[in-house]
Amino acid sequence: MPKREGRVVIWPAYIDAEKSRSEGRAISKRDAVEKPTIDEIVMAAMEMNLKPEAEREKRYPKEWWEKPGRVAVLKKVPRTAMVREIASRIKRRRG
């Protein structure tokens, strides 16, 4: 995806409770979810009207050997607040 103004990338590692901060988790473990998927992130971002674009073949730089993919969304609030809200919505969906 070419760099676009007003968009930010959300990697699953940002909200993965199984990752440490040094491995890429951007929010507290309490707010994070276990093994989030691209589809869950896309659904949560759609609920928030962030117009998500999934890129499934992308590799997270800290784990270049895996292809977790990423989601580009509109930046309406600071990234950490957005990531926290996405994780919260995923938790509610999972029950």
C-alpha positions, 0 to 999 in steps of 0.5 A: 500500500502506498503511504497515504495521508490520514491513515495508520497501520494496525498490526495484530501484534499491537493488541496480542496479549501473548506478545511482550511490549518489546515484541510489539504490543502497544497496549496493556496486557489487560486491554489486549486479546489473545491471537487477534486475527486480521478479520477481527481487526477489520470487523472492529475497524468497520464498526468504528467507521475507520474504512479498513484495508486489509493487507494479508501478505505483509510481514511484521518487521519484528517477526519477518518470518511470519505473515500476520498481515496488517490493516490500514485504517483512517486516523481519527484519534491517537493510534494507542486509543484506536488500538485499545478500542479495537481490542475492546470491540474484539473482546466484546465480539468474542464474548 
